[in-house]
Amino acid sequence: MEPGIPFFPPDLFESDRKVMLDLIREIATAPEQKFILGEHTRRFEEVLRDSLGAADVVACGSGTAALGLVLRAMEIGPGDEVVVPAFGCAPLASAVLEVGAQPAFADIDRRTMVVDPDSVERLINHRTKAIMPAHMFSVMADMPRLAAVAERHGVRLLEDSAVAQGAVLDGTPAGMWGEAGVFSFVQVKSFGMPGEGGAVATRDAELGHRVRVLRNHGQDGQRFVHQAIGTNSRFDEIQAAFQLHRFAGFPERLERRAAIADHYTERFAPLADRGIVAPPPGRDGRCYYVYCLQVEGRDELRDHLAECGIASHVYYPQPLPRQAAFAPHAPADGCWPNAEHASERILALPIYPHLTDADVARIADAVCEFGDRRRNANHDQ
Ligand SMILES: Cc1ncc(COP(=O)(O)O)c(C=O)c1O
């Protein structure tokens, strides 16, 4: 039996192991003993800011923390509503609830699985302060239409780009469509690192400044002088130095992810009439954190892949407003048919850059073999 292909690889940072060890020694033994928010973090923020064309980038504790910091910097709180996708990760709802506001859950587009701008618009009312779309694992949200909705209704636009760093739609990078966007650097993300971290990117220097103050206990430059009720969401110097080192290789790793996605999408195109639907082809507005299929009888494909030694993941088995944590904050008679549809069908395949060509072919072959079996079974009936 061939060795298995894990969903995320165990050796993500192996090629940079020596760099990391050297940085630990260097930063740990430096006379200034600066482990958070030092010169490395400042430079890391600057590099990200310049690469995005942002007014400011503020590195913080995680993608989840970044969402919370932006919501607080926007002074969103009790009595306010934020429209979020009904299908996505928990922080989309929990970050809103944590600032005391209410999430309003919009249904998604059946094909792309990102939030449906019409559904978002129908939920906007006098309490709505912001809309917070998220890019899904393979496709960016329809930001041009969402920006138009936000503008039409005078509400703020916050972009959850946690999984989409490096993706570009219509020439604008993920994270730069909204008033603010967030990134996550948790190890398996497109620009992941070995630990927790995130960032807020914004075109609005004022908003960036408020986030900067909030992430460090509400201090505005002067130590132990607190201008606002902030939190501890500071960034680690060793990780900042490591990310600065890895930034040069980011485009190449992204390109490898994109090439794998292109290959999968081409191989899977004929499977659509067998109930296996790949993300739309092309590169504009695509992200490559993981690669999500929609599959009728999804668990059968998952089992088949497991038998072939290939790990896959189900993101997410339930829409957010159906989760026990969030159902009390959703209308009891609410319905999100496309989010339900996606939860029943979604299956994510590995797409990390150091999958070999042989791994990629093996994964694609296994999916196609399942599709062929299904076609033959249909013919036999
Ligand atoms: C869409 C989305 N938003 C936010 C987050 C939160 O990021 P973090 O894990 O860094 O808190 C995630 C994490 O997976 C995510 O997928």
The ligand as an SDF file (V2000), in Angstrom:
LIG
                    3D

 16 16  0  0  0  0  0  0  0  0999 V2000
  -13.1220   32.2870    7.1440 C   0  0  0  0  0  0  0  0  0  0  0  0
  -12.3690   32.3020    8.4410 C   0  0  0  0  0  0  0  0  0  0  0  0
  -12.4340   33.3980    9.2280 N   0  0  0  0  0  0  0  0  0  0  0  0
  -11.7510   33.4750   10.3960 C   0  0  0  0  0  0  0  0  0  0  0  0
  -10.9800   32.4420   10.8300 C   0  0  0  0  0  0  0  0  0  0  0  0
  -10.2690   32.5600   12.1360 C   0  0  0  0  0  0  0  0  0  0  0  0
   -8.8880   32.5610   12.0110 O   0  0  0  0  0  0  0  0  0  0  0  0
   -7.9710   32.0480   13.2400 P   0  0  0  0  0  0  0  0  0  0  0  0
   -8.0270   30.5700   13.2220 O   0  0  0  0  0  0  0  0  0  0  0  0
   -6.6190   32.6040   12.9310 O   0  0  0  0  0  0  0  0  0  0  0  0
   -8.5520   32.6400   14.4750 O   0  0  0  0  0  0  0  0  0  0  0  0
  -10.8940   31.2800   10.0660 C   0  0  0  0  0  0  0  0  0  0  0  0
  -10.0590   30.1670   10.5550 C   0  0  0  0  0  0  0  0  0  0  0  0
  -10.0080   29.1070   10.0550 O   0  0  0  0  0  0  0  0  0  0  0  0
  -11.6010   31.2050    8.8350 C   0  0  0  0  0  0  0  0  0  0  0  0
  -11.5730   30.0960    8.0880 O   0  0  0  0  0  0  0  0  0  0  0  0
  1  2  1  0
  2  3  1  0
  2 15  2  0
  3  4  2  0
  4  5  1  0
  5  6  1  0
  5 12  2  0
  6  7  1  0
  7  8  1  0
  8  9  2  0
  8 10  1  0
  8 11  1  0
 12 13  1  0
 12 15  1  0
 13 14  2  0
 15 16  1  0
M  END
$$$$
